[in-house]
Amino acid sequence: MAYLEILVDLVQEWDRYTVLGESAFVGTELLQSYETLLKFNEEDYKFEFTFPWRENSKKQYGDEIGKSLDTILTSWEKYIVLWQKDKNGSLKQVESRAKKS
C-alpha cells in the first residue's frame, strides 16, 4: 500500500499547472488525469499505470515517472508496472534504471 501511496503522491505533484513554474509558459502538454489509466492486476498483484504518448514533447511521461520512482523507491517494479504508449499506440513497459545497470 505504501508503494501505491508514493506513486499517487508523485503523479499528483508531477507536471502540475503552475503560475510560478516554467511549465505554464513553455507550451509543453502537461499530464491530465483523464489521459492515464491506473488498475490493479489481480493475477500478479501489481498496480499498472499507463501514460499517453506526446508527439511534440521532449519527455515521455512513463520514462520520467520511472526515473522519479528509481530515486524514491527501491525495487518499485515488484509492485508497480509502468506502461508508456508509443507513437503507434502500442504499449512499452518502462523498466527501472537500476535494473538496467
C-alpha positions in Angstrom: 0.0 0.0 0.0 2.9 2.3 0.7 4.2 2.0 -2.9 0.8 3.0 -4.2 0.6 6.0 -1.9 4.1 7.2 -3.1 3.1 6.6 -6.8 -0.1 8.6 -6.4 1.7 11.4 -4.5 4.4 11.6 -7.2 1.9 11.7 -10.0 -0.2 14.3 -8.2 2.7 16.7 -7.9 4.3 15.9 -11.3 3.7 18.3 -14.2 1.1 20.3 -12.3 0.0 23.5 -13.9 1.6 26.4 -12.1 1.9 30.2 -12.5 5.4 30.4 -10.9 6.9 27.4 -12.7 8.0 27.4 -16.3 5.6 24.6 -17.4 2.8 27.2 -17.6 4.7 29.1 -20.2 6.8 26.7 -22.4 3.9 25.3 -24.3 4.5 21.7 -23.1 1.5 19.5 -22.9 1.0 18.6 -19.3 -0.3 15.3 -18.0 -4.0 15.2 -17.4 -5.6 12.6 -15.1 -8.2 11.6 -17.7 -5.3 10.5 -20.0 -3.9 8.0 -17.6 -5.1 4.6 -16.5 -4.4 3.0 -13.1 -5.6 -0.5 -12.5 -4.7 -3.4 -10.1 -3.7 -6.6 -11.8 -5.1 -9.4 -9.6 -3.0 -12.1 -11.3 0.4 -10.8 -10.3 -0.8 -8.3 -7.6 0.7 -5.3 -9.2 -0.5 -1.8 -9.9 -0.4 -0.9 -13.6 -0.1 2.7 -14.6 -0.4 3.7 -18.3 0.7 7.1 -19.8 -0.1 8.7 -23.1 2.3 9.5 -25.9 3.2 13.1 -26.6 4.1 13.7 -30.2 5.8 17.1 -29.7 7.2 16.6 -26.2 10.9 16.4 -25.2 9.9 13.9 -22.4 7.6 10.9 -22.2 5.6 10.5 -19.0 6.3 6.9 -18.3 10.1 7.4 -18.6 10.0 10.5 -16.4 7.9 8.8 -13.7 10.2 5.7 -13.8 13.2 7.9 -13.1 11.4 9.6 -10.2 10.4 6.2 -8.8 14.0 5.0 -9.1 15.0 8.0 -6.9 12.3 7.4 -4.3 11.6 3.6 -4.1 13.8 0.6 -4.1 12.5 -2.3 -6.2 9.4 -0.5 -7.2 8.9 -2.9 -10.1 7.8 -5.6 -7.6 4.6 -3.7 -7.0 4.2 -1.2 -9.9 4.2 -1.7 -13.7 4.5 1.5 -15.8 3.3 1.4 -19.4 4.2 4.1 -21.9 2.2 4.3 -25.2 4.4 4.8 -28.2 3.5 6.9 -31.3 1.8 4.0 -32.9 -0.4 3.4 -29.8 1.4 0.2 -28.7 2.4 -0.2 -25.1 6.0 -0.4 -23.9 6.9 -1.3 -20.4 9.1 1.2 -18.6 11.9 -0.5 -16.7 13.9 0.7 -13.7 17.3 2.2 -14.5 18.7 0.2 -11.6 17.6 -3.0 -13.3 19.4 -2.0 -16.5 22.7 -1.3 -14.8 
